[in-house]
Amino acid sequence: MTGIRFPGKLEVSTKFFGQFTVKDLLRLLTPSALVYILTPSILGFVFAAFLGAVWYWFTPYGQHLDTLIYNLVRYRTHQKKIEMESDPTSFTKIIRMSDDRAAALVKVTPTNLDMKTEDERKALHSLYRRLLDTVNYPVHIISRQNHLDLHDYIQKLDKPGEIRHDIRHQYMLRCREFSEQDLSYTTHYIKIFAERDADSLLPNFLRLTDKEIDEKPLTEELNSRCNEVIDAINSAELQAERVTDNELKTLNNFYPGTASENIEPNWTSFGKKFNTKGYRKSLYLSEYPSTVELGWPLQLLRTEGLVDITQVIKPRSSAEASNKLQRLSEKLNAEIDSILSHGYRGTNKLETLLEDTEWILDLLAERRSTAVDYGVYITAKANDKQDCIQTYRQIQNRLDTLQIQYTKPVLRTDQAFKTDHPAYGDALNETQLAPSTSAAAGFPFGTQSTRQDHGVIYGVDASDQAPILADRFQWSSHSMVRMGMVGSGKSYAAKIELLRSAVVYDNLQIIAVDPKQEYRQVIKELGGSIQNLDGSSDYSFPDGHICFQVEDRGQEENVQELVELVREIYSYVSQDSAKTLVLMDEARILMNDETGRQILNQFVLEGRDTNTAVTLVTQNASHFTYCREGREILDNVPGKVFMRHDRVPEDVVDYFNLSQRERQELYELKTGTESEHSEALLKISGKLDTRVKIESTDIEHRIINQGENQ
């Protein structure tokens, strides 16, 4: 979408001679005034003038000496304060803080902003803005990155079983390679506050003073606010849920209990004393360009290294904001007139601020936006100091590219630590007035979440090279459709999934319906059996994996045999709830038969009840979208894999609401016949929407090729 307007920093100081503020004049003249009062002399005035000039012009770290001295005294006094404070207490659903406040967290499952059309981006911006307009209490939008550690996942794979050792071993090696690549994943939270003091936003009847019972009103108010936020966020694109129990405790206890073990002016560091080691280096944003793109924080989250971003939203009443803006407008007009009347130039910035002020006043008057105090704090983190510095420099470079100005919180690392900590508030308090429509441009929920400790690796995300780990048995329905032209790699990818599923899931039975005689080798390598369709309806289902294949490919009479087979499989899996993966290649054969369509529709619809995951493989998505049963199947299938297509009918584009970019990508996705890997668009309802690279291990490739060459 087009850029979103962002106002300048709406703070204007009166300047004398068009150059000096009151503070500037105090810095320049205070030394001379002291000399005049104490010991007036020419030499003293010369030295005082020099001192005043240094005080005015010398700004290390972008700050004047008086500000640095104040922060130094404050830092020396308070640097250990966090260590002495009582730790925030984590309850089942809330974090009770030490300053009469409590906080709750809501986790947001993101969407892939890169895959969205212009209209979809506008809709997401509108949804997020409405959330900011809805809340009348402070919220922090937290995006936290952590290393993608597959250690627990690999541990679960390392177990005895019937699966061939070499298949399991090479898959585990591939997982270890991912763990060693220093990959990361991003988790998004909305932190919601409630407080119990005179300025509290709680209703009067909830403001209790009895310490023994004041937990209840805080909890009730936070519950209400969390439900309000979840209702505002939940949509077809975003999903939100409350953070509770162990996950809440983990967030609360993530950091050590002190801001700084080593006293440094621009670091937060901790070491062996807290059984961990790490470095954190923060900055805050001080001014934005006139327009920003929706989701601009994603550019920072894609920095190589670990980055945390906290966006602070503090609602302001429209009346209060309007009064301030009116006064600012009058001041800007007076300042511009004063500068012009004295023959000075350089009023462009003031005129731009005046336009921004009047623009926000119009938004508030027309109720197209609300006023908020908006602040953004960014932290680079790493176990190694040099790695932290490198990530920090990359953040600075990206901010420079985005033309966003930033400031280092020198001698304020304890405040930066608190602001970044999930259990504390905005200690830095570096916010600026902005309309909610501008603050909503900071939409952070555009990264893909790949963190899981169970499931199968379906490929590698093309945007960040992280493995896509998904457990289809945890989906609302366990089924998946794979679609792609001949030679696109859809059957190859389906075979990879079969091999890996046999490694990952205990007591899984795989049943392959194979009209092309392609899957028997995979089933054989997994220790399964092969049965030919012989026209009878008396099929056996022994323990273990099974491949049902036609005796001759392409025979017309195979249609009815396949229909009867699927009916038998459906009856068989309905008898218990053991994990079963049923793969049906050439699903178009069944979709072209009325009875076949009806059976597939019922099979997919009831698959979750019998713990059955159904995979349908076909050459084109139009084999489903052309008929009612096919569309109903797609409606009940969370997982959709699009390989390269040779044609994309309009009904497919309309049904899946494909963007122009996605439609073009369907023609351009790589296939295994032309490159070392194939590619696909992987869509998992409410969880994932991205382009993936599909690669096999050496043993997987040999098994699949051996079967295809027979």
VOGU-3710 file (C-alpha; in Angstrom, 3 decimals, decimal comma):
1> mtgirfpgkl> 0,000/0,000/0,000  1,051/3,603/-0,377  2,991/5,266/2,414  1,193/6,183/5,628  1,573/9,751/6,802  3,509/10,287/10,017  3,746/13,649/11,812  6,970/15,263/12,843  7,935/15,597/16,485  5,333/18,027/17,767
11> evstkffgqf> 7,564/19,846/20,229  8,543/23,421/19,467  10,730/25,576/21,694  10,690/29,345/21,426  13,888/30,512/19,713  15,535/33,879/20,069  17,155/35,330/16,957  15,744/32,318/15,122  18,485/30,135/16,613  18,674/29,856/20,411
21> tvkdllrllt> 16,184/28,309/22,801  15,907/29,326/26,437  18,033/26,328/27,432  20,649/27,262/24,813  20,899/30,790/26,195  21,252/29,436/29,740  24,103/27,189/28,618  25,834/30,063/26,855  25,329/32,772/29,499  25,329/30,980/32,871
31> psalvyiltp> 29,173/30,800/33,195  29,474/34,539/32,373  26,733/35,411/34,858  28,536/33,465/37,589  31,783/35,279/36,825  29,977/38,617/36,925  28,504/37,812/40,354  31,591/36,229/41,916  34,792/37,733/40,487  34,273/40,005/37,497
41> silgfvfaaf> 37,400/40,241/35,310  38,228/40,258/31,613  40,133/36,977/31,867  37,228/35,466/33,782  34,729/36,578/31,127  36,919/35,124/28,341  37,157/31,797/30,156  33,414/31,861/30,925  32,609/32,586/27,265  34,761/29,622/26,245
51> lgavwywftp> 33,049/27,435/28,847  29,597/28,523/27,659  30,500/27,796/24,032  31,731/24,321/24,953  28,583/23,693/26,976  26,444/24,729/24,001  28,293/23,067/21,100  29,871/19,971/22,662  27,236/17,211/22,581  28,760/13,730/23,096
61> ygqhldtliy> 26,269/10,932/22,306  24,022/13,664/20,869  23,308/15,118/24,330  24,349/18,304/26,103  26,726/18,092/29,058  24,073/19,073/31,615  21,814/16,222/30,426  24,710/13,747/30,591  25,687/14,907/34,087  22,098/14,550/35,299
71> nlvryrthqk> 21,852/11,056/33,792  25,241/10,110/35,262  24,145/11,082/38,782  20,838/9,300/38,327  22,553/6,239/36,837  25,111/5,962/39,655  22,309/6,271/42,171  19,814/3,898/40,575  21,856/1,359/38,597  21,343/-1,310/41,276
81> kiemesdpts> 17,779/-0,368/42,051  16,282/-3,152/39,966  18,409/-5,643/41,844  17,040/-4,381/45,182  13,410/-4,164/44,084  11,117/-7,045/44,844  10,733/-9,229/41,770  7,419/-9,037/39,959  5,279/-11,969/40,988  3,830/-14,204/38,307
91> ftkiirmsdd> 0,383/-15,604/38,928  -1,603/-17,973/36,748  -2,826/-15,265/34,384  -1,278/-11,951/35,461  2,048/-10,495/36,556  1,621/-8,515/39,769  4,183/-5,713/39,702  5,801/-3,890/42,592  4,300/-0,460/41,814  0,579/-1,109/42,364
101> raaalvkvtp> 0,115/-2,330/38,831  -0,532/-5,643/37,159  0,004/-6,804/33,599  -1,334/-9,540/31,343  -0,078/-10,709/27,977  -1,801/-11,809/24,795  0,166/-13,711/22,153  -0,584/-12,951/18,506  -0,064/-15,479/15,712  1,125/-13,365/12,763
111> tnldmktede> 0,415/-13,345/9,053  2,789/-12,937/6,115  2,559/-9,280/5,145  4,726/-9,805/2,057  2,098/-12,093/0,518  -0,754/-9,605/0,894  -2,420/-7,577/-1,812  -2,777/-3,813/-1,573  -6,359/-4,153/-0,369  -5,399/-6,827/2,183
121> rkalhslyrr> -2,682/-4,572/3,575  -5,164/-1,739/3,932  -7,528/-4,082/5,743  -4,778/-5,152/8,175  -3,834/-1,523/8,810  -7,479/-0,706/9,469  -7,870/-3,684/11,829  -4,790/-2,666/13,827  -5,853/0,986/13,937  -9,263/-0,019/15,265
131> lldtvnypvh> -7,518/-1,942/18,037  -5,552/1,184/19,009  -8,757/3,228/18,850  -10,572/0,706/21,051  -8,229/0,501/24,020  -8,372/3,330/26,552  -5,467/1,954/28,586  -1,720/1,607/27,915  -0,520/-1,351/25,870  2,926/-2,447/24,778
141> iisrqnhldl> 3,346/-4,303/21,493  6,345/-6,591/22,015  8,190/-8,459/19,262  10,851/-10,732/20,744  13,352/-12,857/18,891  15,040/-15,990/20,179  17,365/-18,564/18,721  15,616/-21,360/16,873  16,735/-24,304/18,968  15,697/-27,746/17,701
151> hdyiqkldkp> 17,514/-29,598/20,492  14,332/-30,883/22,179  12,862/-31,820/18,802  15,994/-33,790/17,867  15,997/-35,501/21,258  12,499/-36,816/20,606  13,609/-38,214/17,246  16,523/-40,103/18,787  14,661/-43,249/19,779  14,529/-46,894/18,745
161> geirhdirhq> 11,849/-47,834/16,256  10,959/-49,802/13,186  11,949/-47,006/10,825  15,284/-47,522/9,063  18,188/-46,068/11,021  19,722/-44,256/8,045  16,475/-42,419/7,243  16,112/-41,294/10,861  19,817/-40,455/11,213  20,025/-38,225/8,136
171> ymlrcrefse> 16,830/-36,393/9,070  18,291/-35,726/12,517  21,510/-34,459/10,902  19,473/-32,051/8,773  17,748/-30,767/11,916  21,138/-30,280/13,614  22,295/-28,249/10,604  19,339/-25,906/11,088  20,146/-25,560/14,799  23,757/-24,637/14,023
181> qdlsytthyi> 22,816/-21,904/11,519  21,994/-19,405/14,278  18,442/-18,952/12,981  15,790/-17,110/14,970  12,042/-16,924/15,394  9,879/-13,991/16,449  7,052/-14,084/18,964  4,592/-11,197/19,265  2,814/-10,158/22,448  0,432/-7,423/23,496
191> kifaerdads> 1,114/-6,396/27,094  -1,907/-4,904/28,859  -1,752/-2,912/32,101  -4,131/-2,200/34,941  -3,326/-0,235/38,083  -4,741/0,457/41,525  -4,017/4,038/42,423  -5,728/7,409/42,262  -4,975/7,790/38,588  -6,121/4,290/37,750
201> llpnflrltd> -8,290/3,645/34,750  -10,246/1,123/36,803  -13,832/1,999/37,696  -14,302/3,509/41,149  -15,964/0,416/42,592  -12,864/-1,626/41,727  -10,401/0,649/43,524  -9,836/-1,309/46,714  -7,222/-0,680/49,359  -7,310/-3,980/51,213
211> keidekplte> -4,083/-5,731/50,215  -5,595/-9,112/50,844  -8,329/-8,692/48,269  -6,949/-6,203/45,769  -5,731/-9,021/43,521  -9,287/-9,846/42,483  -10,265/-6,495/40,889  -6,955/-6,283/39,056  -7,435/-9,786/37,697  -11,033/-9,130/36,693
221> elnsrcnevi> -10,142/-5,890/34,941  -7,226/-7,484/33,115  -9,425/-10,407/32,078  -11,915/-7,957/30,624  -9,223/-6,003/28,805  -7,582/-9,150/27,424  -10,915/-10,369/26,074  -11,447/-6,982/24,462  -8,039/-7,096/22,758  -8,466/-10,719/21,640
231> dainsaelqa> -11,869/-9,936/20,114  -10,383/-6,955/18,267  -7,407/-8,938/16,932  -8,984/-12,265/15,976  -9,746/-12,348/12,267  -9,140/-14,467/9,215  -5,537/-13,215/9,160  -4,547/-12,906/12,838  -5,173/-15,096/15,850  -4,696/-14,072/19,502
241> ervtdnelkt> -4,703/-16,043/22,734  -4,014/-15,338/26,405  -0,561/-16,138/27,810  -0,901/-18,077/31,055  0,804/-20,490/33,437  4,302/-21,678/32,488  4,648/-19,481/29,423  3,823/-16,406/31,500  6,355/-17,406/34,167  8,988/-18,008/31,505
251> lnnfypgtas> 8,457/-14,521/30,096  8,550/-12,955/33,554  11,783/-14,746/34,490  13,512/-14,438/31,121  15,953/-11,748/32,246  18,260/-11,818/35,241  17,156/-9,707/38,189  19,488/-6,769/37,576  20,011/-4,179/34,902  23,783/-4,238/34,750
261> eniepnwtsf> 26,476/-6,308/36,345  29,221/-4,288/34,621  28,851/-0,499/34,854  28,957/0,799/31,287  27,190/3,899/29,966  25,468/2,284/26,955  25,225/-1,438/27,705  23,021/-3,794/29,605  25,068/-6,862/30,438  24,964/-9,764/32,836
271> gkkfntkgyr> 27,128/-12,791/33,424  27,929/-15,868/35,477  26,390/-14,424/38,611  22,968/-15,047/37,051  23,765/-18,409/35,401  23,580/-16,811/31,974  25,597/-14,506/29,789  24,507/-11,853/27,375  24,757/-8,322/26,086  21,973/-5,932/25,176
281> kslylseyps> 22,277/-2,577/23,441  19,222/-0,373/23,008  18,059/2,770/21,259  14,778/4,622/20,907  13,256/6,322/17,879  13,056/10,089/18,069  11,650/11,228/14,710  10,089/9,640/11,628  9,980/10,575/7,938  6,827/12,196/6,570
291> tvelgwplql> 5,576/8,822/5,296  6,292/5,257/6,419  5,355/1,887/4,961  2,951/-0,454/6,719  4,954/-2,941/8,778  8,212/-0,983/8,697  9,441/-2,759/11,914  9,749/-5,966/9,841  12,844/-4,486/8,191  14,482/-4,393/11,621
301> lrteglvdit> 13,247/-7,834/12,695  14,893/-9,292/9,583  18,284/-8,033/10,683  20,884/-10,753/11,020  21,022/-11,364/14,754  18,499/-11,146/17,586  16,345/-8,017/17,886  13,599/-7,056/20,346  11,148/-4,251/19,531  8,756/-2,707/22,041
311> qvikprssae> 6,091/-0,296/20,765  4,398/1,718/23,503  0,846/2,967/22,957  -0,589/5,329/25,582  -4,069/6,647/24,703  -4,825/10,327/25,135  -8,256/11,843/25,517  -9,356/13,666/22,375  -10,123/16,805/24,353  -6,691/16,909/25,977
321> asnklqrlse> -4,916/16,213/22,699  -6,979/18,804/20,819  -6,218/21,484/23,414  -2,512/20,757/23,206  -2,563/20,815/19,419  -4,509/24,076/19,359  -1,910/25,712/21,618  0,862/24,260/19,479  -0,778/25,610/16,323  -0,948/29,086/17,819
331> klnaeidsil> 2,666/28,858/18,951  3,849/27,691/15,531  2,016/30,516/13,782  3,557/33,037/16,182  7,018/31,527/15,771  6,792/31,608/11,976  5,564/35,225/11,994  8,341/36,240/14,390  11,077/34,662/12,290  9,767/36,195/9,056
341> shgyrgtnkl> 9,313/39,639/10,634  12,975/39,689/11,670  14,078/38,878/8,131  15,117/35,320/8,871  14,384/32,349/6,654  14,258/28,647/7,314  10,642/28,242/8,392  10,012/25,133/6,272  10,216/22,722/9,192  7,912/24,859/11,319
351> etlledtewi> 5,427/25,107/8,452  5,532/21,325/8,032  4,831/20,866/11,740  1,946/23,313/11,457  0,471/21,257/8,612  0,874/18,089/10,694  -0,810/19,735/13,677  -3,803/20,858/11,645  -3,993/17,446/9,951  -4,215/15,660/13,320
361> ldllaerrst> -6,809/18,173/14,543  -8,926/17,359/11,485  -8,580/13,611/12,121  -9,698/14,019/15,719  -12,568/16,355/14,826  -13,855/13,924/12,174  -13,255/10,932/14,496  -11,167/9,171/11,867  -8,410/8,551/14,393  -7,587/8,870/18,075
371> avdygvyita> -4,555/10,486/19,711  -1,868/8,359/21,340  1,564/8,818/22,830  3,713/6,526/20,706  7,213/5,270/21,441  9,444/2,607/19,880  12,395/0,985/21,639  14,767/-1,382/19,836  17,299/-3,708/21,457  20,058/-5,771/19,868
381> kandkqdciq> 21,048/-8,802/21,923  23,617/-11,577/21,741  25,681/-13,850/23,954  28,850/-12,376/22,476  29,639/-8,669/22,750  30,954/-8,347/19,194  27,890/-10,106/17,790  25,718/-7,642/19,699  27,661/-4,700/18,271  27,317/-6,094/14,754
391> tyrqiqnrld> 23,548/-6,514/15,110  23,277/-3,018/16,626  25,140/-1,500/13,660  22,869/-3,297/11,220  19,861/-1,833/13,028  21,372/1,636/12,740  22,037/1,134/9,017  18,455/0,033/8,398  17,060/2,963/10,355  19,250/5,304/8,321
401> tlqiqytkpv> 17,908/3,706/5,143  14,342/4,170/6,391  15,237/7,794/7,313  14,135/7,244/10,895  16,068/9,197/13,532  17,127/7,483/16,742  18,836/8,252/20,045  21,046/6,116/22,274  19,895/5,938/25,913  23,375/6,669/27,247
411> lrtdqafktd> 23,597/6,303/31,051  19,988/5,115/30,981  20,625/1,403/30,487  18,710/0,541/33,640  15,658/2,319/32,209  16,163/0,604/28,846  16,312/-2,732/30,660  13,014/-2,066/32,416  11,299/-0,874/29,254  12,341/-4,017/27,384
421> hpaygdalne> 11,397/-6,343/30,244  7,917/-7,904/29,896  7,139/-7,323/33,581  7,933/-3,585/33,763  6,509/-0,433/32,230  7,890/2,331/30,031  10,773/3,583/32,158  12,415/5,503/29,297  9,193/7,412/28,537  10,416/8,624/25,142
431> tqlapstsaa> 7,101/8,938/23,342  5,584/11,492/21,012  2,051/12,509/20,143  0,697/10,839/17,001  -2,653/9,804/15,539  -3,528/6,126/15,823  -3,480/5,776/12,037  0,245/6,659/12,070  1,033/4,458/15,071  -0,753/1,578/13,294
441> agfpfgtqst> 1,839/1,779/10,512  4,118/-0,009/12,988  2,104/-3,208/12,362  4,537/-5,854/13,650  2,526/-9,047/13,095  4,002/-9,777/9,671  6,642/-12,351/10,537  6,049/-16,071/10,233  6,124/-18,180/13,376  8,105/-21,415/12,900
451> rqdhgviygv> 8,748/-22,358/16,496  7,465/-25,815/17,401  8,929/-28,852/19,065  6,858/-31,404/17,180  5,690/-32,080/13,651  7,474/-32,448/10,310  9,825/-30,088/8,470  7,964/-29,219/5,260  10,623/-26,960/3,796  12,648/-23,821/4,371
461> dasdqapila> 11,073/-20,363/4,462  12,343/-18,452/1,432  12,321/-15,134/3,339  14,498/-16,035/6,344  15,799/-19,564/5,579  14,191/-20,950/8,748  12,742/-24,480/8,653  8,963/-24,737/8,498  8,027/-27,186/11,234  4,318/-28,042/11,386
471> drfqwsshsm> 2,228/-30,700/13,090  -0,883/-31,346/11,027  -2,366/-33,482/13,792  -2,685/-30,261/15,821  -4,689/-28,454/13,123  -8,440/-27,939/13,332  -8,644/-30,521/10,558  -5,660/-32,723/9,752  -5,988/-32,650/5,972  -3,875/-31,122/3,211
481> vrmgmvgsgk> -4,140/-30,559/-0,538  -1,067/-30,545/-2,797  -1,568/-28,929/-6,192  0,839/-28,482/-9,090  1,489/-29,221/-12,745  3,180/-32,408/-13,924  6,870/-32,204/-13,011  6,375/-29,470/-10,396  7,598/-31,741/-7,587  4,318/-32,283/-5,738
491> syaakiellr> 4,648/-36,094/-5,578  8,327/-35,775/-4,616  7,399/-33,437/-1,736  4,559/-35,752/-0,688  7,015/-38,671/-0,474  9,384/-36,591/1,668  6,496/-35,960/4,048  5,695/-39,689/4,227  9,298/-40,593/5,083  9,585/-37,893/7,719
501> savvydnlqi> 6,172/-38,570/9,231  7,206/-42,197/9,756  10,249/-40,918/11,679  8,393/-38,307/13,739  5,083/-39,888/14,742  4,937/-42,936/16,976  2,569/-45,716/15,911  1,613/-43,890/12,723  0,054/-45,926/9,916  0,495/-44,668/6,362
511> iavdpkqeyr> -1,958/-45,691/3,644  -1,112/-44,626/0,081  -3,636/-44,761/-2,755  -1,403/-44,932/-5,820  -2,994/-44,756/-9,289  0,427/-44,034/-10,850  2,505/-46,810/-9,238  4,833/-44,204/-7,697  4,702/-44,808/-3,944  5,419/-48,511/-3,556
521> qvikelggsi> 9,174/-48,040/-3,149  8,689/-45,522/-0,332  6,253/-47,847/1,442  8,644/-50,801/0,967  11,550/-48,842/2,466  9,331/-48,097/5,456  8,666/-51,802/5,908  5,149/-51,703/4,515  3,193/-53,956/2,186  1,879/-53,541/-1,380
531> qnldgssdys> -1,583/-54,540/-2,575  -2,966/-54,366/-6,110  -6,471/-53,219/-6,899  -8,116/-56,308/-8,324  -11,681/-55,149/-8,665  -12,881/-56,759/-5,453  -14,114/-54,842/-2,453  -12,407/-57,130/0,027  -9,181/-55,319/0,927  -7,056/-56,233/3,920
541> fpdghicfqv> -5,532/-53,735/6,302  -2,669/-55,393/8,163  -0,651/-53,532/10,769  1,971/-51,282/9,259  2,097/-49,106/6,182  0,166/-50,047/3,039  0,338/-48,991/-0,596  -2,692/-49,751/-2,774  -1,667/-49,524/-6,422  -3,385/-50,196/-9,734
551> edrgqeenvq> -2,125/-53,062/-11,853  -2,110/-50,920/-14,997  -2,011/-47,142/-15,130  -4,686/-45,183/-16,938  -7,399/-47,796/-17,267  -10,882/-46,306/-17,209  -12,262/-49,073/-15,005  -9,799/-48,078/-12,288  -12,147/-45,213/-11,353  -14,729/-47,432/-9,712
561> elvelvreiy> -12,017/-49,535/-8,093  -10,519/-46,401/-6,567  -13,914/-45,216/-5,345  -14,562/-48,555/-3,635  -11,054/-48,578/-2,162  -11,477/-45,112/-0,628  -14,814/-46,234/0,790  -13,061/-49,231/2,411  -10,246/-47,070/3,801  -12,769/-44,637/5,258
571> syvsqdsakt> -14,572/-47,505/6,965  -11,296/-48,938/8,276  -9,899/-45,722/9,823  -13,277/-44,979/11,428  -12,904/-47,994/13,701  -10,327/-46,405/16,035  -8,503/-43,141/16,746  -4,926/-44,240/16,036  -2,878/-41,736/13,997  -3,293/-42,482/10,301
581> lvlmdearil> -1,981/-40,627/7,263  -3,920/-41,378/4,078  -2,390/-40,108/0,822  -4,408/-40,109/-2,394  -2,518/-39,211/-5,547  -4,328/-38,223/-8,742  -7,275/-36,966/-6,680  -8,763/-35,548/-9,898  -9,845/-39,100/-10,796  -12,092/-39,202/-7,764
591> mndetgrqil> -13,136/-35,561/-8,149  -14,404/-36,317/-11,659  -16,744/-38,991/-10,266  -19,842/-37,912/-8,357  -19,637/-40,734/-5,810  -15,900/-40,209/-5,429  -16,420/-36,511/-4,689  -19,000/-37,281/-2,037  -16,815/-39,879/-0,303  -13,762/-37,586/-0,295
601> nqfvlegrdt> -15,848/-34,732/1,079  -17,135/-36,881/3,952  -13,680/-38,373/4,561  -12,031/-34,948/4,934  -14,900/-33,553/6,983  -14,752/-36,375/9,558  -11,014/-37,067/9,456  -10,234/-35,197/12,665  -12,739/-37,308/14,612  -10,803/-40,466/13,697
611> ntavtlvtqn> -7,327/-38,829/14,008  -6,819/-39,273/10,266  -4,785/-36,871/8,125  -5,824/-36,937/4,468  -3,475/-35,692/1,738  -4,958/-35,098/-1,713  -2,576/-34,621/-4,648  -3,718/-33,208/-7,990  -2,407/-31,269/-11,011  -4,432/-28,091/-10,634
621> ashftycreg> -6,448/-26,319/-7,978  -9,316/-26,063/-10,481  -9,998/-29,781/-9,959  -11,513/-28,720/-6,633  -12,847/-25,230/-7,262  -15,073/-26,176/-10,203  -17,666/-28,029/-8,094  -19,513/-27,639/-4,804  -17,993/-30,749/-3,171  -14,500/-29,654/-4,120
631> reildnvpgk> -14,980/-26,218/-2,594  -16,378/-27,809/0,569  -13,288/-30,017/0,741  -11,039/-26,954/0,437  -13,080/-25,163/3,096  -12,250/-27,972/5,542  -8,570/-28,357/4,608  -6,234/-26,073/6,633  -3,087/-26,998/4,683  -2,747/-25,997/1,037
641> vfmrhdrvpe> 0,460/-26,465/-0,964  0,692/-24,766/-4,369  3,526/-25,983/-6,604  4,140/-24,493/-10,046  1,034/-24,228/-12,234  0,927/-24,042/-16,032  -2,406/-22,247/-15,854  -4,377/-20,529/-13,117  -8,099/-20,242/-13,950  -10,014/-17,230/-12,702
651> dvvdyfnlsq> -12,194/-19,352/-10,429  -9,008/-20,488/-8,633  -7,788/-16,893/-8,261  -11,184/-15,811/-6,942  -11,652/-18,741/-4,561  -8,213/-18,452/-2,927  -8,185/-14,643/-3,241  -4,730/-14,838/-4,775  -2,855/-11,568/-5,131  -1,281/-10,597/-8,437
661> rerqelyelk> 2,087/-11,420/-6,917  0,974/-14,892/-5,800  -0,581/-15,574/-9,183  2,684/-14,650/-10,875  4,677/-16,782/-8,444  2,609/-19,853/-9,354  4,118/-19,594/-12,845  7,645/-18,973/-11,536  8,078/-21,474/-8,675  11,121/-23,675/-9,145
671> tgtesehsea> 10,718/-27,366/-9,907  13,054/-30,205/-9,016  13,672/-30,978/-12,696  15,230/-27,573/-13,382  17,036/-26,862/-10,091  18,390/-28,593/-6,993  15,144/-28,031/-5,146  11,488/-27,300/-5,787  9,424/-24,461/-4,339  5,861/-24,047/-3,176
681> llkisgkldt> 3,453/-21,576/-1,661  2,499/-23,087/1,693  -0,679/-21,858/3,353  -1,814/-23,155/6,748  -5,026/-21,472/7,882  -4,393/-19,029/10,718  -0,752/-20,129/11,069  1,396/-19,710/7,969  1,417/-18,185/4,504  4,792/-18,179/2,823
691> rvkiestdie> 7,018/-19,417/-0,002  9,078/-22,472/0,893  12,058/-24,278/-0,566  11,708/-28,075/-0,512  14,880/-30,152/-0,152  15,471/-33,802/0,697  18,251/-35,582/2,543  20,534/-37,844/0,492  18,821/-41,037/1,642  15,356/-39,560/1,008
701> hriinqgenq> 16,444/-38,587/-2,508  17,832/-42,065/-3,262  14,673/-43,804/-2,041  12,389/-41,500/-4,033  14,494/-41,699/-7,206  14,727/-45,462/-6,970  10,956/-45,685/-6,902  10,507/-43,228/-9,778  12,993/-45,100/-11,972  11,187/-48,427/-11,651
//
